[in-house]
Amino acid sequence: MFWSNVRTVFAKEVRDSLRDRRAVISMFVVPTLVMPLLLLTAGAITAKVVKKAQSEASPVTIVGGADSPQVVAELRADPRLRVVEAEGDFRRMIAEKRVRAAVELPAGFEAALAAGTPATVLLHHYEGELKSGFGVGELERFFRELRERTVAQRLAGRGLPADLVKPFAVQRRNAAPPEKVGGNLVGGIVPYLIILLCFTGAMYPAIDLTAGEKERGRWRRCCAAR
Amino acid sequence: MIETSELTKVFRDRKRGEIRAVDGLTLRVAPGRIYGLLGANGAGKTTALRVLATLLRPTSGSASVGGYDVVAAPERVRAQVGFLAASTALYGRLTARETIEYFGRLHGLAEPVLAQRLARLADELELHEFLDRRCDKLSTGMKQRTSIARTLVHDPAVMIFDEPTLGLDVMAARTIVRFVRGCRDRGKTVIYSTHVMAEAEKLCDTIGIIHGGRLLAEGTLAELRARYGEPDLEEIFVRAVGGEPGPGAA
């Protein structure tokens, strides 16, 4: 009796749901068309925004550096950076997103470089903010290049080859065919997407069959039957 | 046959504490009789009927329908019970035919028997005109007739009516009243809850006045009139529930 009732209720619910335009839209149209379209659109917009943010020169400000004119000039000359004059508190400028990041040069930075004594450059940024991440990334790239140049100059000054501190290189090479790489990426995403879309499609009928039926008082009639 | 003995149903509410919706209800309804459960809103009528229909488990006491205990053999009880309330609660997107067939199948009727019953009910209740129309397109009267057919599809020996005319217009209410009488005439055991005095007077062979979950008075209309010295059922009801002092009270 139990399983025959389960079959009866299931068949009735399927019929009932398929005649409900809202349920049909929620079950089929939303997961197969609306959700993928939304995901694709959102992905495309995000990619566009990220690309634009990456392509722009990052506005940054310099704190200190009065005794390091060469470094400041190089920062100003970098095409990937746009140096903005500091107006008041640089932290506030970052928080208000007027600049993406700030570089704080220690006193006597250039002199320290020339003397070969260690110095610390501070990079200030807005944690978790996308554009600030790009800005601080550009500053890191600038100082990484400056460090490499400085090391190369010091080695040259001592008559040593530049590759002394880089005795060998490590490179990655993809051994898989490109179509397999693409398939692997898609294969990793699609199952999760299908699960998500199944949940999306099942959500409306599930709510309608449980809370909806209880609200309409029909459960009582079914429970009063065998 | 419906029998209850000291039937009690207690609900526990966090804010209101213990609520005795039905308190020691004892009654007996014989086949071919209509027992009217008369009470104000919140008197415990619906709770008592839901216990009889096995929708609720009693806290204590016992109840049997057609000889089967509502707790020990709820499936057998449900097989004998038809439950009708004012709200039809039909499935709007199913046709009248599909609705009746659905409940017939839930009651375990074989397909040939179901087809036979459906044909007979369609004749008796004049459903042919709208049998294949979706329920949400039916008029109130048509919905009510569909609801009656659904209740009768398994040919129950016991009919439970929970304020079935509540909110209905005169014509729809008359259909229900005629149907209730028809049930009695066919020898079914009928229990009918209402707070409409006129309905109880017209329909019920025995009237039980329920208040605060307790059965305060019981008898035929004539017996109640004799006991309270009042011809009017409304006056009898008010006196039974202790709302107003009677004319003889000093």
HADDOCK unambig.tbl for C-alpha pairs under 7 A between the chains (distance, minus, plus):
assign (segid A and resid 5 and name CA) (segid B and resid 106 and name CA) 5.61 0.50 0.50
assign (segid A and resid 8 and name CA) (segid B and resid 105 and name CA) 6.82 0.50 0.50
assign (segid A and resid 8 and name CA) (segid B and resid 106 and name CA) 6.84 0.50 0.50
assign (segid A and resid 16 and name CA) (segid B and resid 93 and name CA) 5.84 0.50 0.50
assign (segid A and resid 16 and name CA) (segid B and resid 94 and name CA) 6.50 0.50 0.50
assign (segid A and resid 19 and name CA) (segid B and resid 93 and name CA) 6.36 0.50 0.50
assign (segid A and resid 216 and name CA) (segid B and resid 89 and name CA) 6.59 0.50 0.50
assign (segid A and resid 217 and name CA) (segid B and resid 89 and name CA) 6.36 0.50 0.50
assign (segid A and resid 218 and name CA) (segid B and resid 89 and name CA) 5.51 0.50 0.50
assign (segid A and resid 223 and name CA) (segid B and resid 55 and name CA) 6.76 0.50 0.50
assign (segid A and resid 224 and name CA) (segid B and resid 53 and name CA) 6.20 0.50 0.50
assign (segid A and resid 224 and name CA) (segid B and resid 55 and name CA) 6.50 0.50 0.50
assign (segid A and resid 224 and name CA) (segid B and resid 78 and name CA) 6.16 0.50 0.50
assign (segid A and resid 225 and name CA) (segid B and resid 78 and name CA) 5.92 0.50 0.50
assign (segid A and resid 225 and name CA) (segid B and resid 106 and name CA) 6.17 0.50 0.50
assign (segid A and resid 225 and name CA) (segid B and resid 107 and name CA) 5.83 0.50 0.50
assign (segid A and resid 226 and name CA) (segid B and resid 75 and name CA) 5.96 0.50 0.50
assign (segid A and resid 226 and name CA) (segid B and resid 78 and name CA) 5.81 0.50 0.50
assign (segid A and resid 226 and name CA) (segid B and resid 79 and name CA) 6.31 0.50 0.50
assign (segid A and resid 226 and name CA) (segid B and resid 106 and name CA) 5.75 0.50 0.50
assign (segid A and resid 226 and name CA) (segid B and resid 107 and name CA) 5.01 0.50 0.50
